[in-house]
Amino acid sequence: MAFRTEHDLIGEFQIPEEALYGVHTARSVENFTLTGRHVHPAWIHAMGEVKLACAKTSRHLGAWADDPAKADAIEMASLELAEGKLDEWMVVDPLQGGAGTSLNMNANEVIANRALEMVDCKHGDYSRISPLDDVNYQQSTNDVCPTALKIALIREIDNFMPALKTLEFSLRQQSEKLADVVKVGRTQYQDAVLTTLGFEFKAYAEALNRDFERLVRMRKMLGHVNLGGTAIGTCVSASHAYVEQVVPMLARVTGLELVQNDDLIDGTQNLDVFAMLSGEIKTLSVTLLKMSTDLRFMSSGPQTGISEIHLPPRQAGSSIMPGKVNPVIPEAMTQVNFRVIGHDTAVTFATSQGNLELNPFLPLIADCLLNDFDLLGNACMMMSKYCIQGIEADTDKCRQGVASSTALITAMVARIGYDRACQIGIDAVNEGKPIKQKLLELNLLTEEECEALTSASAVRSTMADRARHG
């Protein structure tokens, strides 16, 4: 393999001749072999968009006026990075010291060396096109990396939303399908009052809709970027005209609604918007975790448990117990939620420890948030397709539960009074009789009245009355 020699302030480094990266990237790869992964593609591609907007703005203001071929090459190489055509050369680890300097220099070097190819020069001929003096012109890691991360997160939210809505729609379909299945509602795992499976599934859908709306609001907040602030938001090494024009140019390049932070120093040193986004993602995970736990509980057994619903059988559940089928889809979703909640803890610490003028832990924040959306998007589609859409009610088990539970006697309180209802419930338990049978024996209601009292229409009517009366 042929090599070229590059140098930085540390010294010389041998770089494979074919490589589009350079010495700064090679140092990072040598230093940070932590995860075995590369930076998330969404952040890489957003870096290309940022570099393209910066180059266009500088060119518009007169940079490289005497060398239009250089300007063209930098712009075209930046566009290729944005389009994912140079991903193989973006080789730094997602966890890295330096607040993203490794990522920024990896992008600068790849763009520079790809641009050198376009002007028929050798890799590493930085006197012709420099990663620092040209590609990084009027920029800093301090403003480029967080701006690119916000763009990446906006796009990840956009990619994730359809999966979230698919799951919500599946839940709403089930709420309609199961609208007439009356069951015992529970509080503290104990029988409470009558409800329907339809109400339960509709409630899950409503919670996901609130999560969706919160993410919409977060998406808008991410549109405030600190590009142009350069080092710690002081705008050092950037012209006044560039600072004013670079974000509008970025908005045109990306097609997104982006505005510059009113206070660029604040926008550089404080990453609270990422903590807020992480909190919203965690809240979504809490919603999904609660739903997954409920589904496992309601499908438990099936012969000796609650078994009010049957989840679609997806795979054999044991290597030794014949016929056992586990709720593997909710279990997998639960593990995804655990990881996301753990990531929120990491993001909380990372955003809180950005001491003084810059947060050095942006790479960890990015890795957590970007991978959260990938995980949750896959998990929502899995949950919708392989679990929610195929759920069936065990109507017999639900009916038996209604007849046996103290929830039925609760429905009689208005007619016979609380104290007598309590005594009837106690007597039925002591005698080992279903509540329904005890009420029939006492002639407190007929079979027809019992059916009417426990019908889906009666439960819905109760809910409607409550809604009308606030």
Secondary structure, 3 states (H helix, E strand, C coil): CCEEEEECCCCEEEEECCCCCCHHHHHHHHHCCCCCCCCCHHHHHHHHHHHHHHHHHHHHCCCCCCCHHHHHHHHHHHHHHHCCCCHHHCCCCCCCCCCCHHHHHHHHHHHHHHHHHHCCCCCCCCCCCCHHHHHCCCCCHHHHHHHHHHHHHHHHHHHHHHHHHHHHHHHHHHHHHCCCCEEEEEECCEEEEEEEHHHHHHHHHHHHHHHHHHHHHHHHHCCEECCCCCHHHCCCCCCHHHHHHHHHHHHHHHCCCCEECCCHHHHHHCCHHHHHHHHHHHHHHHHHHHHHHHHHHHCCCCCCCCCCEECCCCCECCCCCCCCECCHHHHHHHHHHHHHHHHHHHHHHHHHCCCCCCCCCHHHHHHHHHHHHHHHHHHHHHHHHHCHHHCEECHHHHHHHHHHCHHHHHCCHHHHCHHHHHHHHHHHHHHCCCHHHHHHHCCCCCHHHHHHHCCHHHHHHHHHHHHHCC
